[in-house]
Structures are given as structure tokens and as C-alpha cells.
Amino acid sequence: MDALEITQKLISYPTITPKECGIFEYIKSLFPNFKTLECGENGVKNLFLYRIFNPQKHTKEKHAKENVKPLHFCFAGHIDVVPPGNHWQSDPFKPIVKEGFLYGRGAQDMKGGVGAFLSASLNFNPKTPFMLSILLTSDEEGPGIFGTRLMLEKLKEKDLLPHMAVVAEPTCEKVLGDSIKIGRRGSINGKLILKGTQGHVAYPQKCQNPIDALASVLPLISGVNLDDGDEYFDPSKLVITNLHAGLGANNVTPASVEIIFNARHSLKTTKESLKEYLEKVLKSVPYTLELESSSSPFITASHSKLASVLKENILKTCHATPLLNTKGGTSDARFFSTHGIEVVEFGVINDRIHAIDERVSLKELELLEKVFLGVLENLSEK
């Protein structure tokens, strides 16, 4: 089966987060020679398929001296999708092919990528010892608490963590092969409350208006760069997303100003350094501050074996030289990095993710399958 046929089938399952809708039974049916592990909580389902090709045979003497394991490579992704919304030209869960494109919810994010690596895995037949696995979750678009993170904890308990992983998120911008994500920025959410004294505007001497305090510190908070970034990370930036004060009356000063913000940050900025910065800026202002890190930044070395092999196959198959970068939001790749797993992201163009009439080109699916198969073949040879 090729990537197109598999992707069409995947799209036909209305797997809106965290629904799985039986899609895992279909996927398992494609891999009768793979062992399976399944787990889940709170309505989330996760599937792990794995197979050891050409297992090494050791004498007892040799095995006692060294515990040699074959390279374990994992394809990872999610089968859940966001709600389709209205005004599609066709049913979002009845995939159609039109003018060289496959239409349907999840075509780009990320059932196209999943279809490509499932097809590549079906066509892979190494001659050397090699372990191949596939990790899928139904909760990437949602909170992600009981998805890939939970499955990796289970795999750690069973000594089944992979050495390398490719997450097939839609990473490309204009042409297939123009981008590989070798890391992601971290994310810190914050709530800052500047305190004052509520009162009547006619008696300002009896009030302490926190908006006045805000005016003096706002240029040091809103949109400020927290570091200067580096070759792979943009500067970390504090971005205000919500600001609220007052009772709605035009003659009452507010008792407080609430500021909600987020900082997408590089390895140079931490929750602790952000707290120190805000404490310095707000030293003369009464306030309370809450900070929560929702994800940590990570990066896989650009010269790593995985990044190098993937880059070689993209150049060979797509005739494109990918930009290695950390752009975008968060992804499940961060959970692999937490376990010390060499991980990168690569997939189709992302110009219509989460949009009406989401689609992926048939050529992309064909080329992506070839890239993934080439990666498997190259890694199994080295």
C-alpha cells in the first residue's frame, strides 16, 4: 500500500481530539508482524508498534561481556485532528482527490505524514539487525498530558525507548524539503497583577492607580526580547496576550491591573531568569506574579547522525536543501528530547493546517514516503 491509499483511509476516521474512532485497529492490521503496546487515560489512546529485524545471535560468553542492542528508530505522530469547522467544499472526513491534491481534515496535520511513514515502514526490509517502531497518540492537539508523554514513560519502564525518532509534523513552508525542525522553543505562561487602591477619580490623592504604574513599566515588558537568540533560536520574547483593569465605570480607578503573557524562549532564557528580570523591572511597583513553564526548549545537534541522514535523503529525493530551524509552537518532539532521544521533525507543507479545505499534494506524499524509506535504509546500513 502506498502513502496515498493509507492517508485516504486515515482521513476517513473522524478522530477529533481525543477520539480514536477505531483507527488503531486499522493501523495494527497493516503490521501483523509487529508487536503492540497500548495504553491510555482520560479518553486518550496511544499505540506503540515495534519489530526487531534480524535479531543478533550471541553466544552466552559474548552476551555476558556486552549487552548489544540494535539501533532502535521510531516514527512518531498523532492521529487526532482539530474540529473541521464549516464551509468546506466537501465532507472533511470523506477524502477526495482533485487536481493533484488530497482534501480532508488532517491531510497536512498530520495524517499525510503518518500515512507516508506507515507506507515506508511496510516497504522496509533490512538485512542487518534493526529495531523499528511506530508511536501514535490521539491527544496531541489537546492538552497532551496522557498522550506521547505517557507512552514514553511506559516504554522507559519496559526498556523500549528508541535511540532516534522522527516526528512527521508538517514542517515545510513552500516546497517539500525546505525545512527540518531540529528543536523547539520553550513556552512560559505568566500572570502579573499590579496592585493599587480603588477610588473616585475626583479624589486622585486618595487613589493609587495601578495603570499609572503600568505606563512606566509597560515598555520594559511588552514585546521585550529576553535574550539575543542564536543560530537556531530567535530571540526569546515576552508577549502580552491579555490586559484587564477597571469596573467598567468612568469615575472609578481600578484596584489592580491584570496582565496575561507568554514567553516563547530559547535555551538562553529560563523561568528563573524571567522571574529575575521581572523582579528587577517591577521593584518599585506592588505586584503578584505567577509563572508556569508549559514546555522546555530543546535542540538536536545539526551534525547528528539523524539530522545528517535526513538531510541527505531530502536533497537526493526532493532536490532541496532544508533549513534547520526551531520555528513554530510546541510539538510532541519535546517529550522525546526529555528522555535524551535524538529527535527531529519533518513532514509536508503546512500552508493549510487547521484551515478550511485542508489538503496535501499527491506528489508530496509520494516524495515523503521515499525520504522516510531512504532514512530507514541508510540508518540500517550504518
VOZATOR-816954 format. One record per residue (C-alpha): residue number from 1; residue in three letters; chain; y, x, z. Coordinates in Angstrom, 2 decimals, always signed. Layout:
# VOZATOR-816954
NODE num residu chaine       v       u       w
NODE NUM    ala      A       Y       X       Z
...
This chain:
# VOZATOR-816954
NODE num residu chaine       v       u       w
NODE   1    met      A   +0.00   +0.00   +0.00
NODE   2    asp      A   +3.47   +1.28   -0.84
NODE   3    ala      A   +6.65   +1.11   +1.22
NODE   4    leu      A   +8.00   -1.91   -0.66
NODE   5    glu      A   +4.93   -4.06   -0.07
NODE   6    ile      A   +4.80   -3.18   +3.62
NODE   7    thr      A   +8.54   -3.69   +4.13
NODE   8    gln      A   +8.39   -7.11   +2.50
NODE   9    lys      A   +5.68   -8.13   +4.92
NODE  10    leu      A   +7.59   -6.75   +7.91
NODE  11    ile      A  +10.75   -8.68   +6.98
NODE  12    ser      A   +8.79  -11.93   +6.86
NODE  13    tyr      A   +8.33  -11.79  +10.64
NODE  14    pro      A  +11.47  -13.25  +12.35
NODE  15    thr      A  +11.46  -10.61  +15.09
NODE  16    ile      A  +14.85  -11.26  +16.67
NODE  17    thr      A  +15.09   -9.15  +19.85
NODE  18    pro      A  +12.81   -9.08  +21.81
NODE  19    lys      A  +10.41  -11.29  +19.82
NODE  20    glu      A   +7.41   -9.54  +18.28
NODE  21    cys      A   +6.03  -12.59  +16.42
NODE  22    gly      A   +2.61  -11.04  +15.80
NODE  23    ile      A   +3.93   -8.22  +13.63
NODE  24    phe      A   +1.97   -5.64  +15.62
NODE  25    glu      A   -1.32   -7.28  +14.66
NODE  26    tyr      A   -0.42   -6.81  +11.02
NODE  27    ile      A   +0.54   -3.18  +11.58
NODE  28    lys      A   -2.65   -2.46  +13.53
NODE  29    ser      A   -4.69   -3.93  +10.69
NODE  30    leu      A   -3.31   -1.20   +8.40
NODE  31    phe      A   -4.67   +1.57  +10.64
NODE  32    pro      A   -8.26   +0.74  +11.63
NODE  33    asn      A   -8.98   +4.45  +12.28
NODE  34    phe      A   -6.13   +4.88  +14.75
NODE  35    lys      A   -6.42   +4.35  +18.48
NODE  36    thr      A   -3.95   +1.93  +20.02
NODE  37    leu      A   -1.98   +1.64  +23.23
NODE  38    glu      A   +0.17   -1.37  +24.02
NODE  39    cys      A   +2.49   -2.12  +26.90
NODE  40    gly      A   +5.46   -4.28  +27.68
NODE  41    glu      A   +7.53   -6.04  +30.29
NODE  42    asn      A  +10.05   -8.88  +30.39
NODE  43    gly      A   +9.04  -10.22  +26.98
NODE  44    val      A   +9.27   -6.81  +25.30
NODE  45    lys      A   +6.23   -5.48  +23.46
NODE  46    asn      A   +5.54   -1.87  +22.47
NODE  47    leu      A   +2.85   -0.40  +20.25
NODE  48    phe      A   +1.56   +3.17  +20.00
NODE  49    leu      A   -0.94   +4.13  +17.29
NODE  50    tyr      A   -2.42   +7.62  +17.16
NODE  51    arg      A   -5.09   +9.68  +15.46
NODE  52    ile      A   -6.26  +13.28  +15.74
NODE  53    phe      A   -7.21  +14.57  +12.30
NODE  54    asn      A   -9.81  +17.35  +12.06
NODE  55    pro      A  -10.11  +17.95  +15.81
NODE  56    gln      A  -10.68  +21.55  +16.69
NODE  57    lys      A  -14.09  +22.56  +17.96
NODE  58    his      A  -14.12  +25.18  +20.69
NODE  59    thr      A  -16.88  +26.99  +22.44
NODE  60    lys      A  -16.89  +26.48  +26.19
NODE  61    glu      A  -15.79  +30.08  +26.66
NODE  62    lys      A  -12.81  +29.77  +24.31
NODE  63    his      A  -11.83  +26.37  +25.67
NODE  64    ala      A  -11.80  +27.78  +29.18
NODE  65    lys      A   -9.36  +30.50  +28.17
NODE  66    glu      A   -6.91  +28.34  +26.26
NODE  67    asn      A   -6.16  +24.65  +26.00
NODE  68    val      A   -5.24  +24.49  +22.32
NODE  69    lys      A   -3.80  +21.20  +21.12
NODE  70    pro      A   -2.93  +20.36  +17.52
NODE  71    leu      A   +0.67  +19.68  +16.60
NODE  72    his      A   +1.49  +16.11  +17.56
NODE  73    phe      A   +4.03  +14.46  +15.28
NODE  74    cys      A   +5.36  +10.93  +15.85
NODE  75    phe      A   +7.17   +8.42  +13.64
NODE  76    ala      A   +9.23   +6.05  +15.78
NODE  77    gly      A  +11.25   +2.93  +15.25
NODE  78    his      A  +11.90   -0.68  +16.16
NODE  79    ile      A  +10.72   -3.89  +14.58
NODE  80    asp      A  +13.30   -6.12  +16.29
NODE  81    val      A  +16.39   -7.26  +14.42
NODE  82    val      A  +19.71   -8.88  +15.27
NODE  83    pro      A  +20.22  -12.60  +14.54
NODE  84    pro      A  +20.85  -13.15  +10.82
NODE  85    gly      A  +23.93  -15.34  +11.07
NODE  86    asn      A  +24.91  -17.88   +8.42
NODE  87    his      A  +25.79  -17.98   +4.73
NODE  88    trp      A  +23.01  -15.79   +3.36
NODE  89    gln      A  +22.33  -16.23   -0.35
NODE  90    ser      A  +18.62  -16.57   +0.51
NODE  91    asp      A  +16.43  -17.05   +3.58
NODE  92    pro      A  +16.84  -13.82   +5.63
NODE  93    phe      A  +13.17  -13.89   +6.61
NODE  94    lys      A  +11.82  -14.60   +3.13
NODE  95    pro      A  +12.35  -11.25   +1.42
NODE  96    ile      A  +13.34  -11.32   -2.22
NODE  97    val      A  +13.74   -8.57   -4.81
NODE  98    lys      A  +16.79   -8.87   -7.03
NODE  99    glu      A  +18.46   -6.34   -9.32
NODE 100    gly      A  +16.75   -3.35   -7.76
NODE 101    phe      A  +17.27   -4.37   -4.13
NODE 102    leu      A  +15.10   -5.90   -1.43
NODE 103    tyr      A  +17.01   -8.51   +0.58
NODE 104    gly      A  +16.21   -9.66   +4.11
NODE 105    arg      A  +17.19   -9.18   +7.73
NODE 106    gly      A  +16.07   -5.75   +8.83
NODE 107    ala      A  +15.81   -4.32   +5.31
NODE 108    gln      A  +18.02   -1.42   +6.38
NODE 109    asp      A  +17.89   -1.65  +10.18
NODE 110    met      A  +15.14   -0.72  +10.32
NODE 111    lys      A  +12.12   -2.30   +8.68
NODE 112    gly      A  +12.77   -0.31   +5.50
NODE 113    gly      A  +12.39   +2.93   +7.44
NODE 114    val      A   +9.34   +1.62   +9.27
NODE 115    gly      A   +7.75   +0.48   +6.01
NODE 116    ala      A   +8.33   +3.92   +4.50
NODE 117    phe      A   +6.73   +5.85   +7.34
NODE 118    leu      A   +3.82   +3.42   +7.65
NODE 119    ser      A   +3.08   +3.90   +3.96
NODE 120    ala      A   +3.43   +7.68   +4.23
NODE 121    ser      A   +1.06   +7.68   +7.20
NODE 122    leu      A   -1.52   +5.67   +5.24
NODE 123    asn      A   -1.44   +8.24   +2.44
NODE 124    phe      A   -1.62  +11.29   +4.72
NODE 125    asn      A   -4.91  +13.19   +4.82
NODE 126    pro      A   -4.50  +16.68   +6.30
NODE 127    lys      A   -7.12  +19.39   +6.07
NODE 128    thr      A   -6.12  +21.07   +9.32
NODE 129    pro      A   -6.07  +19.86  +12.94
NODE 130    phe      A   -3.11  +17.50  +13.30
NODE 131    met      A   -2.16  +14.57  +15.50
NODE 132    leu      A   -0.13  +11.73  +14.00
NODE 133    ser      A   +1.27   +8.84  +15.98
NODE 134    ile      A   +3.49   +5.81  +15.46
NODE 135    leu      A   +5.63   +4.32  +18.23
NODE 136    leu      A   +7.22   +0.90  +17.75
NODE 137    thr      A   +9.20   -1.35  +20.06
NODE 138    ser      A  +10.58   -4.89  +19.96
NODE 139    asp      A  +13.63   -4.03  +22.07
NODE 140    glu      A  +15.98   -1.53  +20.51
NODE 141    glu      A  +18.75   -3.91  +19.51
NODE 142    gly      A  +18.76   -5.32  +23.06
NODE 143    pro      A  +19.01   -3.59  +26.46
NODE 144    gly      A  +16.26   -1.10  +25.58
NODE 145    ile      A  +15.08   -0.94  +29.18
NODE 146    phe      A  +11.46   -1.90  +28.55
NODE 147    gly      A  +11.10   -0.51  +25.04
NODE 148    thr      A  +10.70   +3.06  +23.84
NODE 149    arg      A  +11.73   +4.45  +27.20
NODE 150    leu      A   +8.92   +2.58  +28.95
NODE 151    met      A   +6.32   +3.54  +26.34
NODE 152    leu      A   +7.21   +7.23  +26.57
NODE 153    glu      A   +6.74   +7.10  +30.34
NODE 154    lys      A   +3.27   +5.62  +29.77
NODE 155    leu      A   +2.49   +8.35  +27.22
NODE 156    lys      A   +3.60  +11.03  +29.65
NODE 157    glu      A   +1.15   +9.68  +32.22
NODE 158    lys      A   -1.65   +9.92  +29.65
NODE 159    asp      A   -0.60  +13.36  +28.35
NODE 160    leu      A   +0.13  +11.87  +24.92
NODE 161    leu      A   +3.77  +12.83  +24.43
NODE 162    pro      A   +4.45  +14.18  +20.93
NODE 163    his      A   +5.88  +17.61  +20.17
NODE 164    met      A   +8.14  +16.27  +17.41
NODE 165    ala      A   +9.46  +12.87  +16.34
NODE 166    val      A  +11.43  +11.33  +13.50
NODE 167    val      A  +13.19   +8.06  +14.28
NODE 168    ala      A  +13.70   +6.23  +10.98
NODE 169    glu      A  +17.11   +4.73  +11.76
NODE 170    pro      A  +19.36   +4.09   +8.74
NODE 171    thr      A  +21.35   +7.33   +8.83
NODE 172    cys      A  +22.67   +7.83   +5.30
NODE 173    glu      A  +26.14   +6.85   +4.13
NODE 174    lys      A  +26.43   +6.87   +0.33
NODE 175    val      A  +23.17   +8.24   -1.07
NODE 176    leu      A  +19.73   +8.70   +0.44
NODE 177    gly      A  +19.57  +12.19   +1.86
NODE 178    asp      A  +23.24  +12.79   +2.64
NODE 179    ser      A  +22.81  +12.66   +6.43
NODE 180    ile      A  +20.39  +13.65   +9.18
NODE 181    lys      A  +21.27  +12.90  +12.77
NODE 182    ile      A  +20.20  +15.82  +14.97
NODE 183    gly      A  +21.68  +14.32  +18.11
NODE 184    arg      A  +23.83  +11.58  +19.53
NODE 185    arg      A  +26.87  +11.34  +21.76
NODE 186    gly      A  +26.54  +10.04  +25.27
NODE 187    ser      A  +28.22   +6.86  +26.49
NODE 188    ile      A  +30.06   +6.29  +29.76
NODE 189    asn      A  +31.36   +2.84  +30.70
NODE 190    gly      A  +34.20   +2.54  +33.16
NODE 191    lys      A  +36.25   +0.01  +35.09
NODE 192    leu      A  +39.58   +1.11  +36.51
NODE 193    ile      A  +41.69   -1.15  +38.74
NODE 194    leu      A  +45.27   -0.15  +39.50
NODE 195    lys      A  +46.43   -1.84  +42.71
NODE 196    gly      A  +49.80   -3.32  +43.57
NODE 197    thr      A  +51.45   -6.04  +45.62
NODE 198    gln      A  +51.84   -9.51  +44.14
NODE 199    gly      A  +55.23  -11.17  +44.49
NODE 200    his      A  +58.10  -13.09  +42.96
NODE 201    val      A  +59.86  -11.42  +40.05
NODE 202    ala      A  +63.23  -12.37  +41.57
NODE 203    tyr      A  +62.49  -10.05  +44.51
NODE 204    pro      A  +61.14   -6.88  +42.89
NODE 205    gln      A  +61.91   -4.86  +46.00
NODE 206    lys      A  +59.19   -6.84  +47.78
NODE 207    cys      A  +56.63   -6.25  +44.99
NODE 208    gln      A  +54.66   -3.30  +43.82
NODE 209    asn      A  +53.98   -3.98  +40.15
NODE 210    pro      A  +50.86   -2.07  +39.01
NODE 211    ile      A  +51.99   -2.49  +35.40
NODE 212    asp      A  +54.84   -0.07  +36.14
NODE 213    ala      A  +52.27   +2.45  +37.34
NODE 214    leu      A  +50.18   +1.78  +34.27
NODE 215    ala      A  +53.11   +2.54  +32.00
NODE 216    ser      A  +53.36   +6.06  +33.39
NODE 217    val      A  +49.67   +6.93  +33.13
NODE 218    leu      A  +48.62   +4.99  +30.03
NODE 219    pro      A  +49.42   +7.83  +27.56
NODE 220    leu      A  +47.09  +10.05  +29.59
NODE 221    ile      A  +44.25   +7.52  +29.45
NODE 222    ser      A  +44.28   +5.50  +26.26
NODE 223    gly      A  +42.71   +7.36  +23.33
NODE 224    val      A  +42.87  +10.73  +25.05
NODE 225    asn      A  +40.49  +13.49  +23.94
NODE 226    leu      A  +38.44  +14.70  +26.89
NODE 227    asp      A  +37.29  +17.85  +25.09
NODE 228    asp      A  +37.71  +19.52  +21.71
NODE 229    gly      A  +34.20  +18.86  +20.39
NODE 230    asp      A  +32.29  +21.44  +18.38
NODE 231    glu      A  +30.48  +21.93  +15.08
NODE 232    tyr      A  +28.27  +18.86  +15.53
NODE 233    phe      A  +30.19  +16.69  +18.01
NODE 234    asp      A  +33.56  +15.03  +17.53
NODE 235    pro      A  +35.94  +15.37  +20.50
NODE 236    ser      A  +34.98  +13.10  +23.38
NODE 237    lys      A  +37.45  +10.23  +23.55
NODE 238    leu      A  +38.35   +7.70  +26.23
NODE 239    val      A  +38.82   +4.31  +24.56
NODE 240    ile      A  +40.24   +1.27  +26.37
NODE 241    thr      A  +38.42   -1.90  +25.32
NODE 242    asn      A  +39.96   -4.49  +27.63
NODE 243    leu      A  +43.07   -4.71  +29.76
NODE 244    his      A  +43.99   -7.62  +32.02
NODE 245    ala      A  +46.67   -8.40  +34.58
NODE 246    gly      A  +48.55  -11.39  +35.98
NODE 247    leu      A  +48.01  -15.04  +36.78
NODE 248    gly      A  +49.48  -16.42  +33.57
NODE 249    ala      A  +52.77  -17.33  +35.25
NODE 250    asn      A  +56.01  -15.75  +34.06
NODE 251    asn      A  +57.54  -15.40  +37.52
NODE 252    val      A  +54.75  -13.66  +39.44
NODE 253    thr      A  +53.98   -9.96  +39.37
NODE 254    pro      A  +50.25   -9.11  +39.38
NODE 255    ala      A  +48.34   -7.71  +42.32
NODE 256    ser      A  +46.28   -5.49  +40.06
NODE 257    val      A  +45.62   -4.33  +36.51
NODE 258    glu      A  +42.01   -4.13  +35.36
NODE 259    ile      A  +41.15   -1.65  +32.61
NODE 260    ile      A  +37.73   -1.57  +30.94
NODE 261    phe      A  +36.96   +1.52  +28.89
NODE 262    asn      A  +34.24   +3.55  +27.24
NODE 263    ala      A  +33.92   +7.25  +26.53
NODE 264    arg      A  +31.59   +8.44  +23.76
NODE 265    his      A  +31.14  +12.05  +24.70
NODE 266    ser      A  +29.67  +15.39  +23.71
NODE 267    leu      A  +27.75  +17.87  +25.82
NODE 268    lys      A  +31.10  +19.26  +27.00
NODE 269    thr      A  +32.01  +16.11  +28.94
NODE 270    thr      A  +30.08  +14.54  +31.81
NODE 271    lys      A  +30.58  +11.59  +34.12
NODE 272    glu      A  +31.63  +14.06  +36.81
NODE 273    ser      A  +34.21  +15.80  +34.61
NODE 274    leu      A  +35.61  +12.41  +33.50
NODE 275    lys      A  +35.94  +11.36  +37.13
NODE 276    glu      A  +37.76  +14.59  +37.97
NODE 277    tyr      A  +40.15  +14.08  +35.06
NODE 278    leu      A  +41.00  +10.51  +36.09
NODE 279    glu      A  +41.45  +11.51  +39.73
NODE 280    lys      A  +43.98  +14.09  +38.62
NODE 281    val      A  +45.86  +11.66  +36.36
NODE 282    leu      A  +45.88   +8.88  +38.97
NODE 283    lys      A  +46.60  +10.96  +42.07
NODE 284    ser      A  +49.85   +9.07  +42.81
NODE 285    val      A  +48.50   +5.60  +41.98
NODE 286    pro      A  +46.40   +3.31  +44.24
NODE 287    tyr      A  +43.23   +2.52  +42.34
NODE 288    thr      A  +39.48   +1.98  +42.37
NODE 289    leu      A  +37.15   +3.44  +39.73
NODE 290    glu      A  +33.62   +2.64  +38.62
NODE 291    leu      A  +31.76   +4.82  +36.13
NODE 292    glu      A  +28.30   +4.28  +34.69
NODE 293    ser      A  +26.51   +6.53  +32.21
NODE 294    ser      A  +24.50   +4.35  +29.80
NODE 295    ser      A  +23.17   +7.27  +27.75
NODE 296    ser      A  +23.33  +11.06  +27.78
NODE 297    pro      A  +24.28  +13.25  +24.82
NODE 298    phe      A  +21.61  +15.39  +23.22
NODE 299    ile      A  +21.11  +17.65  +20.24
NODE 300    thr      A  +18.14  +19.20  +18.44
NODE 301    ala      A  +18.82  +22.68  +17.10
NODE 302    ser      A  +19.84  +22.62  +13.45
NODE 303    his      A  +17.45  +25.53  +12.80
NODE 304    ser      A  +14.48  +23.82  +14.49
NODE 305    lys      A  +11.24  +23.55  +12.56
NODE 306    leu      A  +11.51  +19.77  +12.28
NODE 307    ala      A  +15.11  +19.75  +11.04
NODE 308    ser      A  +14.34  +22.54   +8.57
NODE 309    val      A  +11.24  +20.87   +7.13
NODE 310    leu      A  +13.00  +17.53   +6.82
NODE 311    lys      A  +15.98  +19.13   +5.14
NODE 312    glu      A  +13.71  +20.95   +2.66
NODE 313    asn      A  +11.95  +17.73   +1.69
NODE 314    ile      A  +15.19  +15.81   +1.29
NODE 315    leu      A  +16.53  +18.49   -1.04
NODE 316    lys      A  +13.26  +18.53   -3.00
NODE 317    thr      A  +12.85  +14.75   -3.28
NODE 318    cys      A  +16.37  +13.33   -3.20
NODE 319    his      A  +18.23  +16.33   -4.67
NODE 320    ala      A  +20.76  +16.04   -1.86
NODE 321    thr      A  +21.86  +18.43   +0.85
NODE 322    pro      A  +22.09  +16.46   +4.11
NODE 323    leu      A  +24.93  +16.80   +6.58
NODE 324    leu      A  +23.53  +17.48  +10.04
NODE 325    asn      A  +25.57  +15.41  +12.47
NODE 326    thr      A  +25.68  +13.31  +15.67
NODE 327    lys      A  +27.79  +10.39  +14.44
NODE 328    gly      A  +27.29   +6.75  +15.39
NODE 329    gly      A  +26.25   +4.96  +18.53
NODE 330    thr      A  +23.13   +5.35  +20.59
NODE 331    ser      A  +19.52   +5.12  +19.46
NODE 332    asp      A  +16.03   +5.41  +20.90
NODE 333    ala      A  +16.01   +9.08  +19.92
NODE 334    arg      A  +17.73   +9.77  +23.24
NODE 335    phe      A  +14.58   +8.77  +25.12
NODE 336    phe      A  +12.51  +11.34  +23.21
NODE 337    ser      A  +15.06  +14.03  +23.97
NODE 338    thr      A  +14.83  +13.24  +27.69
NODE 339    his      A  +11.19  +14.36  +27.56
NODE 340    gly      A  +12.02  +17.60  +25.75
NODE 341    ile      A  +10.67  +16.33  +22.42
NODE 342    glu      A  +12.16  +17.78  +19.24
NODE 343    val      A  +13.68  +14.69  +17.61
NODE 344    val      A  +15.85  +13.85  +14.62
NODE 345    glu      A  +16.80  +10.64  +12.84
NODE 346    phe      A  +16.57   +9.98   +9.13
NODE 347    gly      A  +16.45   +6.79   +7.10
NODE 348    val      A  +18.05   +4.67   +4.41
NODE 349    ile      A  +21.72   +3.98   +3.68
NODE 350    asn      A  +23.42   +1.94   +6.42
NODE 351    asp      A  +26.12   +0.10   +4.50
NODE 352    arg      A  +24.79   -3.40   +5.30
NODE 353    ile      A  +23.18   -3.06   +8.72
NODE 354    his      A  +23.68   -6.22  +10.84
NODE 355    ala      A  +25.54   -7.82   +7.92
NODE 356    ile      A  +25.03  -10.94   +5.82
NODE 357    asp      A  +22.70  -10.31   +2.84
NODE 358    glu      A  +21.33   -7.08   +4.27
NODE 359    arg      A  +19.48   -5.15   +1.60
NODE 360    val      A  +17.84   -1.84   +0.73
NODE 361    ser      A  +17.34   -0.39   -2.72
NODE 362    leu      A  +13.81   -0.11   -4.05
NODE 363    lys      A  +14.50   +3.48   -5.08
NODE 364    glu      A  +15.41   +4.40   -1.52
NODE 365    leu      A  +12.14   +3.04   -0.18
NODE 366    glu      A  +10.19   +4.99   -2.78
NODE 367    leu      A  +12.03   +8.26   -2.10
NODE 368    leu      A  +11.98   +7.85   +1.68
NODE 369    glu      A   +8.21   +7.40   +1.64
NODE 370    lys      A   +7.90  +10.62   -0.39
NODE 371    val      A  +10.17  +12.52   +2.03
NODE 372    phe      A   +8.13  +11.39   +5.03
NODE 373    leu      A   +4.84  +12.24   +3.37
NODE 374    gly      A   +6.20  +15.66   +2.42
NODE 375    val      A   +7.24  +16.29   +6.02
NODE 376    leu      A   +3.74  +15.43   +7.24
NODE 377    glu      A   +2.09  +17.65   +4.66
NODE 378    asn      A   +4.39  +20.60   +5.35
NODE 379    leu      A   +4.02  +20.37   +9.13
NODE 380    ser      A   +0.24  +20.15   +8.88
NODE 381    glu      A   +0.20  +23.34   +6.78
NODE 382    lys      A   +2.26  +25.43   +9.19
